């Protein structure tokens, strides 16, 4: 992993992704915004569900709100009487 060739390849790949995100037109930027959304928000929501992390769940939902209009849901979940006792559990 410390090979100069691999380091250069990783740098070139990173530069290419940045070009696609910011300098390759609106369509490319749109698709990469969706890729970033899935990587950061959707996978975070799945992780929150798997480990039962309520705060991470609420954070992911807050990030989803602009795309899905979940304002009533987040208002209700944020104002639960005792947030510490509530956890997310997977169905067996």
Kinemage of the C-alpha trace (Angstrom):
@kinemage 1
@onewidth
@group {chain A} dominant
@subgroup {mainchain}
@vectorlist {calphas} color= white
{ca unk a 1} P 0.000 0.000 0.000
{ca unk a 2} L 2.986 2.296 0.368
{ca unk a 3} L 3.974 1.862 -3.285
{ca unk a 4} L 4.478 5.173 -5.116
{ca unk a 5} L 2.467 3.817 -8.031
{ca unk a 6} L -0.538 3.034 -5.800
{ca unk a 7} L -0.260 6.428 -4.115
{ca unk a 8} L -0.261 8.151 -7.507
{ca unk a 9} L -3.166 6.008 -8.717
{ca unk a 10} L -5.192 6.908 -5.608
{ca unk a 11} L -4.453 10.609 -6.157
{ca unk a 12} L -5.465 10.418 -9.825
{ca unk a 13} L -8.699 8.584 -8.916
{ca unk a 14} L -9.509 11.210 -6.289
{ca unk a 15} L -8.836 14.014 -8.775
{ca unk a 16} L -11.060 12.299 -11.336
{ca unk a 17} L -13.936 11.961 -8.846
{ca unk a 18} L -13.585 15.637 -7.886
{ca unk a 19} L -13.706 16.555 -11.575
{ca unk a 20} L -16.906 14.535 -12.018
{ca unk a 21} L -18.472 16.085 -8.911
{ca unk a 22} L -17.667 19.725 -9.661
{ca unk a 23} L -16.404 20.323 -13.207
{ca unk a 24} L -18.214 17.905 -15.499
{ca unk a 25} L -21.602 19.560 -15.777
{ca unk a 26} L -24.884 19.599 -13.894
{ca unk a 27} L -25.912 16.030 -14.666
{ca unk a 28} L -22.671 14.610 -13.304
{ca unk a 29} L -22.950 16.794 -10.183
{ca unk a 30} L -26.558 15.634 -9.705
{ca unk a 31} L -25.651 11.943 -9.836
{ca unk a 32} L -22.711 12.372 -7.494
{ca unk a 33} L -24.914 14.232 -5.018
{ca unk a 34} L -27.118 11.119 -4.996
{ca unk a 35} L -24.102 8.834 -4.522
{ca unk a 36} L -22.939 11.008 -1.611
{ca unk a 37} L -26.455 10.963 -0.142
{ca unk a 38} L -26.593 7.170 -0.193
{ca unk a 39} L -23.072 6.781 1.216
{ca unk a 40} L -23.528 9.304 4.017
{ca unk a 41} L -27.209 9.337 4.916
{ca unk a 42} L -28.875 6.093 3.848
{ca unk a 43} L -26.022 3.899 5.054
{ca unk a 44} L -25.956 5.933 8.295
{ca unk a 45} L -29.653 5.250 8.753
{ca unk a 46} L -29.109 1.536 8.196
{ca unk a 47} L -26.240 1.537 10.695
{ca unk a 48} L -28.380 3.370 13.254
{ca unk a 49} L -31.076 0.737 12.845
{ca unk a 50} L -28.661 -2.179 13.177
{ca unk a 51} L -26.908 -0.905 16.309
{ca unk a 52} L -29.952 0.757 17.893
{ca unk a 53} L -28.416 4.253 17.956
{ca unk a 54} L -31.351 6.632 18.350
{ca unk a 55} L -29.323 9.845 17.998
{ca unk a 56} L -27.733 8.637 14.744
{ca unk a 57} L -31.206 7.642 13.513
{ca unk a 58} L -32.550 11.141 14.196
{ca unk a 59} L -29.502 12.746 12.560
{ca unk a 60} L -29.993 10.658 9.404
{ca unk a 61} L -33.710 11.504 9.315
{ca unk a 62} L -32.861 15.215 9.630
{ca unk a 63} L -30.569 14.857 6.606
{ca unk a 64} L -33.318 13.085 4.649
{ca unk a 65} L -35.963 15.748 5.390
{ca unk a 66} L -35.057 18.050 2.468
{ca unk a 67} L -35.493 15.141 0.054
{ca unk a 68} L -38.529 13.399 1.582
{ca unk a 69} L -40.494 15.963 3.615
{ca unk a 70} L -40.369 14.066 6.917
{ca unk a 71} L -40.818 17.134 9.133
{ca unk a 72} L -43.805 15.772 11.149
{ca unk a 73} L -41.950 12.511 11.804
{ca unk a 74} L -38.788 14.183 13.102
{ca unk a 75} L -40.856 16.574 15.260
{ca unk a 76} L -42.683 13.669 16.875
{ca unk a 77} L -39.583 11.496 17.340
{ca unk a 78} L -37.510 14.354 18.781
{ca unk a 79} L -40.195 15.103 21.373
{ca unk a 80} L -40.727 11.590 22.715
{ca unk a 81} L -41.130 11.630 26.523
{ca unk a 82} L -37.972 9.660 27.322
{ca unk a 83} L -35.564 9.315 24.409
{ca unk a 84} L -33.083 7.234 26.429
{ca unk a 85} L -35.525 4.332 26.840
{ca unk a 86} L -36.420 4.167 23.151
{ca unk a 87} L -34.188 2.148 20.890
{ca unk a 88} L -34.432 0.742 17.437
{ca unk a 89} L -34.663 -3.026 17.279
{ca unk a 90} L -34.583 -5.296 14.291
{ca unk a 91} L -37.375 -7.809 13.884
{ca unk a 92} L -36.293 -11.381 14.571
